Amino acid sequence: MKLARDTALLCRRSTLENLRNPVWLFVGFSTPLLYLALFTPLLKNIPYVGGTDVLDHFLPAILALLAWGSGTAMGFGTIFELQAGVVERFRVTPTSRLALLLGPLVSGLGWMFLFDLLLIGVGAAFGFHVHVAGLLVLGVLLGLFMLSMAGFSVAMALLTKEISSFAAVINGLNLPVLLLAGVLLPISIGPDWMKVLAHFNPLYYLVTAARSLGVGTFSGGATWQAFAVLVPLAAITLTWATRVYRRAVA
C-alpha cells in the first residue's frame, strides 16, 4: 500500500513538472508528426514499403520510435534532479526507494501512451487503418520496451552523474539502434550482415511486431518473439536501475 501511494504521489509530481514545461510537450508530440509528414511521401515508391497503405507500415514503427525516445529521455530528468540536489534530499525522506524510481517512470509511460493515441488519431485521418485488438497488444509491448529503456536511462544517468557524458552515451546509441531496427526503412532491404546484427537489437523485435500488429496480424511469430525478448529485458533493466537508485539515495 505504501509503495502504491508513494508511486502515485511521485507520478503526480513528475506529471505536474512536465505540464509546467509546454515546450517539452510541443516537441514531444511534434517530432513524431514530423517523421510522418516528411518520411511518408518518400516511402511511397520504395518496394515492400510504399503504396496506398504506406501509413499502415510506417506509423507502427514510429510508435516504437516514440517508445525508444520516451524511455531514453528519462535519464535527463534524473541528471537535472541529481544536479539540483533533489536526489540528495530524498535520502532523508521515508519515501519508498522503489517508488522514487517508479513514480517518474509511470508518468513517462502515461505521456507516451497519450502521444501514441494522438498520433494514431492523426494517422487515421490520413488513411491509417486502425485495428484495435492489434494496437492493444502493441500497447503492452510498447510499455515493456519504454520501461526497459527508462530503467537503462535512469541507471546510466546515476552512474555518469553528468549531462554531457550521459548525452554522449544516448546519442551514440541512437543511430545504430534506429538503423538496425528498421524504423525508417525495413531491414529486409539491407545487406545480410545488417540483418544478422539487427537480431541483437531489442528495438528490431518491437518494430517487427509493431508492423505485424498494426495491420491486425497475430500470426508469423513476430509478436511472441517480441514478448520473449522484451519481458526479460524489462525485468533485467528495472532490477538494475532499482539497485543503482537505492545506492544513490542510501
N, C-alpha and C positions, 0 to 999 in steps of 0.2 A: 504493500500500500504506500509506504513512504517513497519507494523508488518511483512509482507511477505519479505520485503527487509532485515530487521534485522534478521529474522529467517534464511534466505538464507546465510547471512554472518556468522552467528554463527554456522550454519551447516557446512559450508566450513571450518571454524576454527577447529571444532571438528574432521572433517574428516582428515585434514592435520596432526593433532596431532596423530591420530591413525596410519596414514601412516608412521610417524616417529618412530613408535614402532613395528618393524616387529615381535618381539616375541609375541605380543598380537595377531597379525594376524595369526601366525602359530598355537598358542594354540587354538584360536577361531575356526579354521577350523579343526584341527587335533582331537579335543576332540569328536565331533560327529562321525567322521570317526572311531575312536577307539571303540565307542559304537557299531557301525555297525559291525566292524571286530571281536570284542570279544564276543558280545552277540548273534549275528545271528546264529552261529553254535550251541550255547547252546539251542536255542529255537526250533530247527528243530524237536525235538522229544516230545515237550510238546503239549498236546491236546489243540485244539481250537487256537493254535498259529502256530505250526510247519507245515512242508510240503515244497513242492517246492516253494510255494508263500509266504514264511515267510517274505521276504522283503516288500511285499505289506501290511503286518500287522504291521511290526516293524518300517519301515522308517518314516511313517507319525507321529508316536509317538515321534521319535527323532526330527522331525521338531518342535513339540510342546515343547519338552525339550529345544531346542535351543532358542525358544521364551522366555521361562522362564529364562534361563541363560542370554540372551541378555538384558532382562528388568531389572533383579535384579542387574546386574553388573553396571548399570548406576550410582548408588549411590556412587560407589568407586571413579569415576572421580569427582563427586561433593565434596566428602571429600577432595581429593587432592587439588582441586581448593580453597576450603574453608581454608585449612591449609596454602596454598601458598599466600593467600591474594587476589586471583583473584575475589572472590565474593565481598570482601570489595571494590575493585576498581570499580566494576560495579555500586556501589551506586552513583558515581558522573558522570556517563555517561547518555546521553539521550536515550540510547537503551531501546526499549520496554521491560518491565518486563516479559511479556508473552513470548517474543522471546528468552529471556535468558534461559527459560525452554525448549521451543520447538526446538531450534536450535540443541542442542546435542541429543535430542530425535529423531529428524528426521534423523540425521546422523546415530545413532544407528540402526534405522529401516532399513535404506539403507544397512548397513553392514549385518544385519540379513538376508535380502532377498538375498543378494549376496551369503552368506554361504548356504542358502536354495537351491539356484539354483545349486551351485557346488555339494551339497550333493545329490540332485536328479539326476544330471548327472552321478555321480559315481554309485549311486544305479541302475540307468537304465542300466549301463554297466554290472551289475551283476545280472540282472533279475527283477528289479523293473518295474512294468507296469505303464507307465505314462498316466494318464487320465487328460488331460489339463483342461477341464471345472471344474472338482472336485478340482484340485490343485489351480485354480484361486480363487474359493470361499474359499478354505482353507487359501489362502494368506491373505484374508480380516480378517479372524478370528485370524490368527497368528499376524497380525498387531495390532488388537484390544487388544489382550492379552499382547503383548510385551509393548505397550504403557501403559496399566494398571499397569504392574509390574514396568515399568520405573518410572511412576509417584509415585507409592508407595515407590520405592527405593530412589528416589531423596528426597522425603519428609522425610523419615526416616533418611537419611544422614544429612540433615539440622537440624533435631531435636536432633540427637545423637552427631553430631559435632566431632566425634572421631572414628578412624578407627577400633579399637578393639571392641567397643560397637556395631557399625554398622555391622561388620563382624559376631559378635555373633548372632545378630538378623537374618541375612540372612542364616547363616549356620544352625541355629536352625530350620528354616523353610524348608530347603532343603529336609531332609529325609522324614518327614511326608507328605509333599506336593507331592513329586515324587512317594512315595509308594502308597498313596491314589488316585493318578491319574491313576495308572496302566500303567505307561510309559514303564517300562521294562517287566512287566508281567501283563496280563489283570486282572482287579479287579474281573472279573466274576469267577475266580477260587479261590477267597478268601472267608473267612467266612462271614456270614450275617452282623455282626456288622461292618466289614470293608466296606461292600457295602453301608451301611447306612451312615457312615462317609464320604465316597467318594463324596456324593452328596452335601457336604458343601465345597467342594474344586473346585474352578473355573477351575483349570487345568484339572480336570477329564472330564469336558464337552468339553474342547478343544481336548483332546486326543481321546475321543469317536467320536467326529465329524471328526477328522483328519483321523481316521481309516476308517470311512464310506466314506468320500470324496476321500480318497486316492485310493479307488477301483472304483470310479466313481458312488457311490450310493448316491442319494439325498433323498431317502425315509427313513422312520423309525423315523423321528423326532429328531435325534441327532443334525443335523445341526441347526435347528430352536431353539432347547434348548440352544445350544452354543451361538447363537446370542442373545437370551433373557437374558442370564447371562452376556456375555462379553460387550455388548453395555452399559448397565447402570454401570457396573464395571469400564469401561474406563472413563465414564463421572465423576463418583464419585472420582476416584483416581487422575485424572488430575486436577479436580477442587481443591481438597485438596492440591496437590503439588503446584499449582499456588499460592494459598493463602500463603502457607508456604514460597515459594520462594520470594514472594513480601514482606513479613515481614523481610526476611533475607537481602534483598537489599534496604529496606526502608531508 
